[in-house]
Structures are given as structure tokens and as C-alpha cells.
Amino acid sequence: MREPRRAEDGSVVGSGRTRFDGDRAGHDLIGKHMLAYSGRMADDVFKALADSTRRTILDELAERPGQTLFEICSRLSMKHELAMSRQAVSQHLAVLEAAGLVESRREGRYKFHDLNTAPLRHIAERWTRPDEGETTP
């Protein structure tokens, strides 16, 4: 099997999968590049939001940021009566992270998860236009 081409920073070149990091990593995309890329980013976000369990996880993170996997599993089980394995919840979190909707950080042996609304704002801004010349009655 052929070894993938790598850029100077170690990322795979030409893999077809690019993760949008927005302002967080200083990779601001502008102009045509943002337009070309926004379709792929939007696809990942819409796929992540298509599942009701993932939407429930986002609701929980919006209500209470910085939860561990154990806390998320507990809240899904007790509050929403969703009996899921830790592995299943972890896989849902991975999909949400890949779409940029969830950010995680490690502190010691714990991994905390937070909601990131930037991808949602990018999608909302894609179809909204400033009202030009509209007057209110």
C-alpha cells in the first residue's frame, strides 16, 4: 500500500478530508476557498445533526458545558432514558467532534467536552443576507 503524501506540518496532502477549525487554529478561510470548502463542512455538520441522540448530546452540552463521557452517559440515561453503552456515546461524540460541533480537552486523566457553535453560525450565515432597504411598518 502506498504511503500518503505529507505536508511540512505532517498533515496528509490530497486525502480528500479536511477538518474546519475556523478561528481556533488560525486557519481562516476567505473568498473562494471558504465557498468551496463550506459545502464539505456543512455536509459533516448536517450528518452529525441528523441523529436525534447526537442532538440530545448537544442539548446537554449547551445546558452544562465541560462534561466527561461518564457525565454525558449518566445524563442521557437518567434524564432522557436512553440506555446506551459508553462506547456508543463515545462514537457519537467522535462524529460531533469531526464535524467541529464538540471540542474536547484533557485535564489529567479526564477528557472534558464542550459545545462549539461556530460551525452552526457559518451555516446560518451562508443563507442569510442583510435586509436591504426594508422598512418596518
N, C-alpha and C positions, 0 to 999 in steps of 0.2 A: 504494500500500500504506500502511496506517495505521501511524503511529509508535507504538511501545509506551509505555504509561504508566510513569513512573519515580518512585520514592520519592525522599526528600531525599538519601539516600546514593548515588543513582544506579542502584540495582538496579531490575530490571524488576518491576512490580507485576502480579500476575494472570497470570504466564507459565505457571503450572502446574508449573514445575520449580523446586524449592528444593533447595539443597545443604546437607546437615547438616554443620556444623562443630564440633558438640559444645563441649567446653571450650576448644578452641583459639582461637576468635574471640569468646568470651564470649556466645555465643548459646545459653545453656542453655534447653532447652525443658522445661517441667514440666507435670504434671497432664494435662488433656485434650488440650492441644496436642501433648505428646510422644506420647500414644497415637495421635492422628490422624496424626501425621507419621511415626511409626515404621514404618508399613506401606510408605510410599513409599521410605524409606531402606532398609528390608530388601529391597525389590524390587531396588534398584540393587546391593546387596551380593550377593544371590543370583545375579543376572545376571552380575556380574563373576566370581564364583566358579564359574560353570557351565562355563567353558572351562579345559581342562587346562593350556594354555600359560600362562594368567594365574595359575593356582595354582602352576605351576613358578616363575614370576617372583616371586611372593610368598615361596616357599620360599627362593629365592636372596637376597631382601632380608632375610629373617629370619636367614639364615646370615651374611650380610655386608651390614650397613646402609651407606647413603651411596654407592651405586654410580651411575656415569654410564650413559647409554644405551649407550656403547661397551662398558663393562664387562659390562653385562647381556647384550648381544648376544654377546659373547665367551664368557661362561659358558654361555649357552644352546647355543651351537654346540659348544663343546669338551666340556662336562660332560654335556649332555643330548642331544647330536647332533641339535639342532633347527636346521635351516638356514632362517633367516628373514631377511628384509630389515630394515634399521634402521627403515624406515617401518612395517612390520608390528609390530615390537616397540614402537615409539612409539605406535601406535594402541592396543595392549593396555595400555600404561601410562596412556594417556588415560582408558580405561574404568575402570581401577583407581583413578585419581585422582578421577574423577567420583563413584565410589562411596565415596570417603573412605578407601580401603584403602592408598593410597600418597600420601605427601606429597613434594613436591619443593621444593628451594631452589636459588637461583642464587648462585654464588660466582664472580665474574668472568665468564669465558665458559663456565664449566661449570655443568651442572644436575645436582644430586645427588638421588637418590630413596631414600626411607625407607619402611619398613612402618609403618602406623598400625593398631593392633589395636582402637582404640576402637569402631568400628562392629561388630566381631565380639563385643565384650563387651556392647554394647547388645542385640544379637540373643540372645545366650546368657541375659542377664538377663531377657529378655522371657518366656521359658518356664520359668525356674527359680523355685522357691518355697523359702523356708526350711522345713526339716523341723520340723514342729510336733509335739511330744510323742513323737517317735520315739526308741525306746531301742535301744541296741545289745546284742546277746546276750552 
